[in-house]
Amino acid sequence: MPLTIINSIASWFLKKRIDQIEEFVERPHEVQERVCAKLFEAAHNTELGKLYDFTTIRHYDDFANRIPISRYEDLETIIERSRKGEQNLFWNTPIKWFAKSSGTTNAKSKFIPVSEEALQHCHYKAGKDMLCLYLHNNENSNLFKGKSLRLGGSKELYEENGTIFGDLSAILIDNLPFWAEYSCTPSSKVSLMSEWETKMKAIIEESQKENVTSLAGVPSWMLVLINQALELTGKDNLLELWKNLEVYFHGGVSFVPYKEQYKRIIPSDTFQYYEIYNASEGFFAIQDRNASDEMLLMLDYGIFYEFIPMDTFGTNKQKVIPIWEVEQGKNYAMVISTNAGLWRYLIGDTIRFTSTRPYRIKITGRTKHFINVFGEELIIENTEQALKKACEQTQSSVIEYTLAPIFMEGKSKGGHEWIIEFSKKPTDIHLFTQVLDDELKKLNSDYEAKRYNDMTLAFPKIHIARTNLFHDWLKENNKLGGQHKVPRLSNSRDFLEVLLRMQ
């Protein structure tokens, strides 16, 4: 079948989904209530369903009062039973797959259940919606005349007690229908290679001859792949290698530190960047407009959302609210109940609503990745924006960074200590630090108050990292590729001290 016909058919099919998306945009509360009811109906006869008597839950208040907020540690015992083959514990259909996930600094792995419903009605549905929304906004797209270069995790799949675990991307690739292979590069065989550095070369070798029209993957690792591809092929930019490239679907880490580097490598005013928000626990949001930095919260994927205002998070005044009570501009921790049997699960991400008609969000950080040793309440969104401004004013580029507190000792003041790896270093590191500090004051009034006259926080201390410092740490900890990322902010100095020893 000619590629032009395939492109037309695929575009027509995906655009049909727009009507359903418009339904939850117009009636979000009704759709979310319907999702919640379906979850109870599906799981009422499971062990947890009987424990919390799902059959008698009639309203949101019943749900909120009866089922506690949970973290992975609270669910670990029942998940381990499921991994050993027990069924009907927290979801009514068999759980065969578990997405292996670990915290950025914690070596202990999590095994997130992935049901058939989650695969089909959340992850794969979201993949189609991502394309649907892009095509809806770009009617002249030729996306399906070429292939998508996908960069997933590098872990193999393992089987124990009749269940299978591995990186989520490996699970998704392994379950894709056979025809999906024709629209993607590299092949599943290469995508699932376990050794990351060998895999990168294999991807380039296999994909450089293809007509690649889109990219999909985590910005930090995609940038590594692109730079290697340019070096090996001798091209000056990516459009010399793939002239029909038109969009990059990215997620996993903030795009802010990488955007200018991508613009240099892909020199085109018409090239599009589309952000997505997905995790092992589910697929949550997709950018729904060109040239936007907001994402539409997808409300019909079998996930019921709740939120905890961060100004009360972890306190005895903590309050959990449904989506119809959120406010624009506030920072929230996200809580999910899913069609894989996670009930009121605290995912660990923080988001901010940029709009409530429709519900659009930005990711602001992690509940564990912030600094508040001195009451400064510094979050990742603050540091990303401040770094962007410092790079703009000093013509520099950042690859990776982390920061931690300098604790007060005796009469010495506290502070923040940074390690930053640059792809292009600033000629004046003091000016860079000054701009960074000034921007953080503008963005965060608590930080500004603590920095006033150096009363609590001293001027930031920055170390310029040696080349490949963060890469070497990731490699030593078997975290190269996939969704693995560098921890940005911490109230502890543990990670910072490890890096300082590796300098």
Solvent accessible surface area in square Angstrom, and as a share of the most:
residue,aa,sasa,rsa
1,M,158,0.71
2,P,78,0.49
3,L,103,0.51
4,T,77,0.45
5,I,81,0.41
6,I,66,0.33
7,N,15,0.08
8,S,70,0.45
9,I,92,0.47
10,A,23,0.18
11,S,15,0.10
12,W,159,0.56
13,F,119,0.50
14,L,14,0.07
15,K,66,0.28
16,K,116,0.49
17,R,26,0.09
18,I,16,0.08
19,D,103,0.53
20,Q,101,0.45
21,I,6,0.03
22,E,88,0.39
23,E,56,0.25
24,F,2,0.01
25,V,44,0.25
26,E,129,0.58
27,R,115,0.42
28,P,20,0.12
29,H,72,0.32
30,E,84,0.38
31,V,5,0.03
32,Q,0,0.00
33,E,93,0.42
34,R,94,0.34
35,V,15,0.09
36,C,14,0.08
37,A,58,0.45
38,K,128,0.54
39,L,6,0.03
40,F,20,0.09
41,E,125,0.56
42,A,28,0.22
43,A,0,0.00
44,H,74,0.33
45,N,84,0.43
46,T,1,0.00
47,E,75,0.33
48,L,22,0.11
49,G,0,0.00
50,K,133,0.56
51,L,122,0.61
52,Y,47,0.18
53,D,62,0.32
54,F,5,0.02
55,T,73,0.42
56,T,62,0.36
57,I,15,0.08
58,R,167,0.61
59,H,132,0.59
60,Y,39,0.15
61,D,90,0.47
62,D,41,0.21
63,F,1,0.00
64,A,27,0.21
65,N,130,0.67
66,R,82,0.30
67,I,5,0.02
68,P,76,0.48
69,I,44,0.22
70,S,8,0.05
71,R,106,0.39
72,Y,9,0.04
73,E,105,0.47
74,D,95,0.49
75,L,23,0.11
76,E,43,0.19
77,T,103,0.60
78,I,21,0.11
79,I,2,0.01
80,E,52,0.23
81,R,76,0.28
82,S,2,0.01
83,R,25,0.09
84,K,139,0.59
85,G,34,0.33
86,E,77,0.34
87,Q,75,0.34
88,N,62,0.32
89,L,9,0.04
90,F,5,0.02
91,W,10,0.04
92,N,67,0.34
93,T,37,0.22
94,P,94,0.59
95,I,3,0.02
96,K,98,0.42
97,W,21,0.08
98,F,0,0.00
99,A,0,0.00
100,K,87,0.37
101,S,35,0.23
102,S,34,0.22
103,G,27,0.26
104,T,20,0.12
105,T,81,0.47
106,N,84,0.43
107,A,94,0.73
108,K,119,0.51
109,S,29,0.18
110,K,53,0.22
111,F,27,0.11
112,I,1,0.00
113,P,4,0.02
114,V,2,0.01
115,S,1,0.00
116,E,92,0.41
117,E,41,0.18
118,A,8,0.06
119,L,1,0.00
120,Q,76,0.34
121,H,102,0.46
122,C,2,0.01
123,H,10,0.05
124,Y,28,0.11
125,K,50,0.21
126,A,0,0.00
127,G,25,0.24
128,K,96,0.41
129,D,1,0.01
130,M,25,0.11
131,L,39,0.19
132,C,0,0.00
133,L,8,0.04
134,Y,4,0.02
135,L,3,0.01
136,H,84,0.38
137,N,49,0.25
138,N,26,0.14
139,E,136,0.61
140,N,144,0.74
141,S,13,0.09
142,N,68,0.35
143,L,9,0.05
144,F,36,0.15
145,K,63,0.27
146,G,13,0.12
147,K,52,0.22
148,S,27,0.17
149,L,3,0.01
150,R,24,0.09
151,L,11,0.05
152,G,14,0.13
153,G,1,0.01
154,S,4,0.03
155,K,52,0.22
156,E,79,0.35
157,L,50,0.25
158,Y,102,0.39
159,E,123,0.55
160,E,82,0.37
161,N,98,0.50
162,G,53,0.51
163,T,5,0.03
164,I,26,0.13
165,F,20,0.09
166,G,2,0.02
167,D,14,0.07
168,L,13,0.06
169,S,23,0.15
170,A,0,0.00
171,I,0,0.00
172,L,35,0.18
173,I,16,0.08
174,D,74,0.38
175,N,45,0.23
176,L,56,0.28
177,P,54,0.34
178,F,162,0.67
179,W,145,0.51
180,A,7,0.05
181,E,64,0.29
182,Y,157,0.60
183,S,41,0.26
184,C,25,0.15
185,T,3,0.02
186,P,0,0.00
187,S,34,0.22
188,S,31,0.20
189,K,171,0.72
190,V,16,0.09
191,S,1,0.01
192,L,41,0.21
193,M,55,0.24
194,S,55,0.35
195,E,87,0.39
196,W,10,0.04
197,E,60,0.27
198,T,70,0.41
199,K,1,0.00
200,M,1,0.00
201,K,130,0.55
202,A,26,0.20
203,I,1,0.00
204,I,7,0.04
205,E,100,0.45
206,E,61,0.27
207,S,0,0.00
208,Q,55,0.25
209,K,162,0.68
210,E,58,0.26
211,N,60,0.31
212,V,0,0.00
213,T,2,0.01
214,S,3,0.02
215,L,0,0.00
216,A,25,0.20
217,G,16,0.15
218,V,6,0.04
219,P,0,0.00
220,S,15,0.10
221,W,14,0.05
222,M,1,0.00
223,L,11,0.05
224,V,53,0.31
225,L,4,0.02
226,I,2,0.01
227,N,72,0.37
228,Q,56,0.25
229,A,2,0.01
230,L,20,0.10
231,E,141,0.63
232,L,113,0.56
233,T,34,0.20
234,G,64,0.61
235,K,76,0.32
236,D,121,0.63
237,N,28,0.14
238,L,0,0.00
239,L,43,0.21
240,E,89,0.40
241,L,26,0.13
242,W,12,0.04
243,K,166,0.70
244,N,71,0.36
245,L,11,0.06
246,E,34,0.15
247,V,0,0.00
248,Y,0,0.00
249,F,3,0.01
250,H,6,0.02
251,G,6,0.06
252,G,24,0.23
253,V,24,0.14
254,S,36,0.23
255,F,16,0.07
256,V,42,0.24
257,P,18,0.11
258,Y,2,0.01
259,K,75,0.32
260,E,77,0.35
261,Q,13,0.06
262,Y,0,0.00
263,K,96,0.41
264,R,140,0.51
265,I,22,0.11
266,I,2,0.01
267,P,71,0.45
268,S,42,0.27
269,D,153,0.79
270,T,113,0.66
271,F,15,0.06
272,Q,35,0.15
273,Y,31,0.12
274,Y,0,0.00
275,E,33,0.15
276,I,22,0.11
277,Y,9,0.03
278,N,30,0.15
279,A,23,0.18
280,S,20,0.13
281,E,27,0.12
282,G,1,0.01
283,F,13,0.05
284,F,0,0.00
285,A,0,0.00
286,I,0,0.00
287,Q,3,0.01
288,D,18,0.09
289,R,94,0.34
290,N,52,0.27
291,A,103,0.80
292,S,25,0.16
293,D,88,0.45
294,E,30,0.14
295,M,2,0.01
296,L,4,0.02
297,L,1,0.00
298,M,0,0.00
299,L,2,0.01
300,D,32,0.17
301,Y,1,0.00
302,G,17,0.16
303,I,2,0.01
304,F,2,0.01
305,Y,0,0.00
306,E,1,0.00
307,F,0,0.00
308,I,0,0.00
309,P,14,0.09
310,M,46,0.21
311,D,106,0.55
312,T,31,0.18
313,F,38,0.16
314,G,63,0.60
315,T,70,0.41
316,N,154,0.79
317,K,158,0.67
318,Q,64,0.29
319,K,120,0.51
320,V,31,0.18
321,I,12,0.06
322,P,2,0.01
323,I,0,0.00
324,W,77,0.27
325,E,83,0.37
326,V,14,0.08
327,E,99,0.44
328,Q,117,0.52
329,G,46,0.44
330,K,64,0.27
331,N,35,0.18
332,Y,2,0.01
333,A,0,0.00
334,M,0,0.00
335,V,0,0.00
336,I,0,0.00
337,S,1,0.01
338,T,3,0.01
339,N,10,0.05
340,A,4,0.03
341,G,4,0.04
342,L,2,0.01
343,W,9,0.03
344,R,9,0.03
345,Y,4,0.01
346,L,12,0.06
347,I,12,0.06
348,G,9,0.09
349,D,14,0.07
350,T,3,0.02
351,I,0,0.00
352,R,57,0.21
353,F,0,0.00
354,T,24,0.14
355,S,19,0.12
356,T,40,0.23
357,R,229,0.83
358,P,22,0.14
359,Y,12,0.05
360,R,31,0.11
361,I,0,0.00
362,K,47,0.20
363,I,65,0.33
364,T,2,0.01
365,G,6,0.06
366,R,86,0.31
367,T,11,0.06
368,K,145,0.62
369,H,30,0.13
370,F,53,0.22
371,I,0,0.00
372,N,60,0.31
373,V,52,0.30
374,F,26,0.11
375,G,29,0.28
376,E,0,0.00
377,E,96,0.43
378,L,0,0.00
379,I,39,0.20
380,I,21,0.11
381,E,31,0.14
382,N,17,0.09
383,T,0,0.00
384,E,7,0.03
385,Q,67,0.30
386,A,0,0.00
387,L,2,0.01
388,K,77,0.33
389,K,70,0.30
390,A,0,0.00
391,C,19,0.11
392,E,83,0.37
393,Q,101,0.45
394,T,14,0.08
395,Q,120,0.53
396,S,9,0.06
397,S,7,0.05
398,V,2,0.01
399,I,54,0.28
400,E,18,0.08
401,Y,0,0.00
402,T,4,0.02
403,L,1,0.01
404,A,2,0.02
405,P,0,0.00
406,I,53,0.27
407,F,88,0.37
408,M,97,0.43
409,E,132,0.59
410,G,85,0.82
411,K,206,0.87
412,S,61,0.39
413,K,92,0.39
414,G,1,0.01
415,G,1,0.01
416,H,3,0.02
417,E,9,0.04
418,W,0,0.00
419,I,0,0.00
420,I,0,0.00
421,E,11,0.05
422,F,15,0.06
423,S,64,0.41
424,K,110,0.47
425,K,121,0.51
426,P,11,0.07
427,T,145,0.84
428,D,66,0.34
429,I,60,0.30
430,H,114,0.51
431,L,81,0.40
432,F,0,0.00
433,T,7,0.04
434,Q,61,0.27
435,V,14,0.08
436,L,0,0.00
437,D,0,0.00
438,D,53,0.28
439,E,24,0.11
440,L,0,0.00
441,K,53,0.22
442,K,159,0.67
443,L,74,0.37
444,N,14,0.07
445,S,83,0.54
446,D,53,0.28
447,Y,2,0.01
448,E,84,0.37
449,A,62,0.48
450,K,50,0.21
451,R,14,0.05
452,Y,139,0.53
453,N,110,0.57
454,D,56,0.29
455,M,129,0.58
456,T,34,0.20
457,L,1,0.01
458,A,39,0.30
459,F,66,0.27
460,P,8,0.05
461,K,102,0.43
462,I,29,0.15
463,H,46,0.21
464,I,62,0.32
465,A,5,0.04
466,R,87,0.32
467,T,107,0.62
468,N,77,0.39
469,L,0,0.00
470,F,1,0.00
471,H,50,0.22
472,D,42,0.22
473,W,14,0.05
474,L,7,0.03
475,K,103,0.44
476,E,132,0.59
477,N,66,0.34
478,N,106,0.54
479,K,15,0.06
480,L,17,0.08
481,G,0,0.00
482,G,6,0.06
483,Q,73,0.32
484,H,39,0.17
485,K,71,0.30
486,V,6,0.03
487,P,4,0.03
488,R,18,0.07
489,L,1,0.00
490,S,31,0.20
491,N,58,0.30
492,S,45,0.29
493,R,51,0.19
494,D,108,0.56
495,F,17,0.07
496,L,2,0.01
497,E,60,0.27
498,V,48,0.28
499,L,0,0.00
500,L,48,0.24
501,R,176,0.64
502,M,38,0.17
503,Q,82,0.37
